[in-house]
Amino acid sequence: MSDCNAKVFVADEDLLQGLDGLKLKDVQIFAARRAEATAPLLNTTLRLWQAVRDATSQLETAACVSRGAMVYTSGTTGRPKGIRRARPSAEQLARGLEMTRYVHGFEPGMRVLMSAPMYHSAPNVYCIGAALESAQLFIEERFDPEQTLRLIEQKRITHAYLVPTMFVRLLRLPDEVRHRYDTSSMRFVGNR
């Protein structure tokens, strides 16, 4: 994070607990909690993201123009680094948004299940794109093939992001398990 000029860092409370003593110069650190969490924060120096979010009034000025994506990768070196892209022109932004909608099957009212880890750039970009389309996002903490089918049925998921290994694990489920769940709400599965 030393090269991205971040001012705010928000992470799941459980993940932050593993980063005890994290000190980032000029960065505010917030803990996000699951809705069902009732215990007090383990690290009392952390601020709760939901409290700040709920106490903040809606933005009344026009949102600033995106400065472009900054994706993190370890590439071939194994050392994380930010890759900053140039700010797109209005025309490039419009074309990119249209291409993203088409490639990922984005549409109004979609309900998206993300089962892949968000620290990988493709799932992260997919979720950001879906959020920009006002999708309802359901993020699975860890991929489990039967749980994925259960969530598709329970939440009436229309779009999901799955990688080939996940497809293999879904196909390895016994037929009676695979056919137990109603997946008829599904319209599109993204993959890279």
C-alpha positions in Angstrom: 0.0 0.0 0.0 3.0 2.3 0.1 2.8 3.1 -3.6 -1.0 3.7 -4.1 -1.5 6.8 -2.0 -4.5 5.2 -0.2 -6.2 7.3 2.4 -8.6 4.6 3.7 -8.2 0.9 4.2 -11.3 -1.2 4.9 -11.1 -4.9 5.6 -13.1 -7.7 7.2 -12.5 -7.7 10.9 -11.2 -11.3 10.9 -8.6 -10.3 8.3 -7.5 -7.3 10.3 -7.0 -9.4 13.4 -4.1 -11.1 11.6 -2.5 -7.7 10.9 -2.1 -6.7 14.6 0.0 -3.6 14.8 -0.6 -2.5 11.2 0.4 1.1 11.0 0.1 2.9 7.7 1.1 6.5 7.5 -1.8 8.8 6.8 -4.2 5.9 6.2 -7.4 5.5 8.2 -8.1 1.8 9.0 -11.6 0.5 9.4 -13.0 -2.9 10.3 -16.0 -4.3 8.4 -18.2 -6.8 10.2 -20.7 -9.4 9.2 -24.3 -8.5 9.9 -24.6 -11.3 12.5 -21.5 -10.2 14.5 -22.5 -9.1 18.0 -19.2 -9.3 20.0 -17.2 -6.1 20.6 -14.3 -5.5 18.3 -11.3 -7.5 19.4 -9.0 -4.6 18.6 -10.6 -1.5 20.2 -8.4 0.9 18.3 -10.2 0.0 15.1 -13.1 2.1 13.9 -16.2 0.2 12.6 -16.8 0.9 8.8 -20.5 0.4 9.0 -20.9 3.1 11.8 -19.0 5.6 9.7 -20.9 4.7 6.5 -24.3 5.0 8.2 -23.4 8.3 9.9 -22.2 9.9 6.6 -24.7 11.9 4.6 -25.1 11.3 0.9 -22.8 13.1 -1.4 -24.5 16.2 -2.7 -21.9 17.2 -5.3 -21.0 15.4 -8.5 -18.7 12.4 -8.1 -15.2 13.0 -9.3 -14.1 11.4 -12.5 -12.2 8.1 -12.1 -8.5 8.4 -12.4 -8.2 4.9 -13.8 -7.7 1.5 -12.3 -4.8 0.5 -10.2 -4.5 -3.3 -10.0 -2.1 -5.0 -7.7 -0.1 -8.0 -8.9 2.9 -10.0 -7.9 3.7 -10.8 -11.5 6.8 -12.8 -12.0 8.7 -11.2 -9.0 6.5 -12.4 -6.2 6.6 -8.9 -4.8 3.2 -7.0 -4.9 3.2 -3.9 -7.0 0.6 -1.5 -8.2 0.0 -1.1 -11.9 -1.5 2.3 -12.5 -3.3 2.8 -15.8 -3.8 6.2 -17.4 -7.1 7.9 -16.9 -9.4 7.0 -19.8 -11.0 9.6 -21.9 -14.8 10.0 -21.8 -15.1 8.1 -25.0 -12.8 5.3 -23.8 -14.7 5.1 -20.6 -18.0 4.7 -22.4 -16.7 2.1 -24.8 -15.0 0.2 -21.9 -18.2 0.2 -19.9 -20.3 -1.1 -22.8 -17.7 -3.8 -23.5 -17.7 -4.8 -19.8 -21.5 -5.0 -19.8 -21.4 -7.2 -22.9 -18.5 -9.5 -21.9 -19.8 -10.1 -18.4 -23.5 -10.2 -19.3 -24.3 -7.4 -16.9 -27.9 -6.3 -16.8 -30.3 -4.4 -14.6 -31.4 -6.2 -11.4 -28.7 -8.8 -11.5 -27.8 -10.8 -8.3 -24.1 -11.7 -8.4 -22.4 -14.5 -6.5 -18.6 -14.1 -6.1 -16.9 -17.3 -5.0 -13.4 -16.4 -6.1 -11.0 -14.6 -3.8 -11.2 -10.8 -4.1 -7.4 -10.3 -3.8 -7.1 -11.6 -7.4 -7.6 -8.9 -9.9 -10.2 -10.6 -12.2 -12.7 -11.3 -9.4 -12.1 -7.9 -7.9 -12.7 -6.1 -11.3 -15.8 -8.3 -11.9 -17.2 -7.2 -8.5 -16.4 -3.6 -9.0 -18.1 -3.7 -12.4 -21.1 -5.4 -11.0 -21.3 -2.9 -8.2 -21.2 0.0 -10.7 -24.2 -1.6 -12.4 -26.0 -1.6 -9.0 -26.0 -5.3 -8.7 -26.8 -7.0 -5.5 -23.5 -8.8 -4.5 -23.2 -12.0 -2.5 -19.6 -12.7 -1.6 -18.8 -16.3 -0.5 -16.2 -16.3 2.2 -14.6 -19.5 0.8 -15.7 -21.6 -2.2 -17.6 -24.8 -1.3 -19.3 -26.4 -4.3 -22.5 -27.5 -2.5 -22.8 -24.1 -0.6 -22.4 -22.4 -4.0 -25.4 -24.3 -5.4 -27.3 -23.6 -2.1 -26.7 -19.9 -2.4 -27.7 -19.8 -6.1 -31.0 -21.3 -5.1 -31.6 -19.3 -1.9 -30.5 -15.9 -3.2 -31.9 -16.5 -6.7 -28.4 -15.7 -8.2 -28.4 -14.6 -11.8 -24.7 -14.0 -12.4 -21.6 -15.7 -10.9 -17.9 -15.7 -11.3 -16.3 -19.1 -11.3 -12.9 -20.3 -12.4 -12.3 -23.7 -14.1 -11.2 -25.4 -10.8 -14.6 -24.5 -9.3 -16.4 -26.0 -12.3 -14.5 -29.2 -11.8 -15.4 -29.3 -8.1 -19.0 -28.7 -8.9 -19.0 -31.5 -11.5 -17.4 -33.9 -9.0 -20.4 -33.6 -6.7 -22.7 -36.6 -6.7 -25.6 -36.3 -9.2 -28.1 -36.3 -6.4 -26.4 -33.3 -4.8 -26.0 -31.4 -8.0 -29.7 -31.9 -8.9 -31.0 -31.1 -5.4 -30.7 -27.3 -6.0 -32.8 -25.1 -8.3 -30.3 -23.1 -10.4 -32.8 -21.9 -13.0 -32.3 -18.3 -11.9 -28.7 -18.4 -13.4 -28.3 -16.3 -16.6 -24.5 -15.8 -16.9 -21.2 -17.2 -15.5 -18.1 -15.1 -15.8 -14.6 -16.6 -16.0 -11.1 -15.7 -16.8 
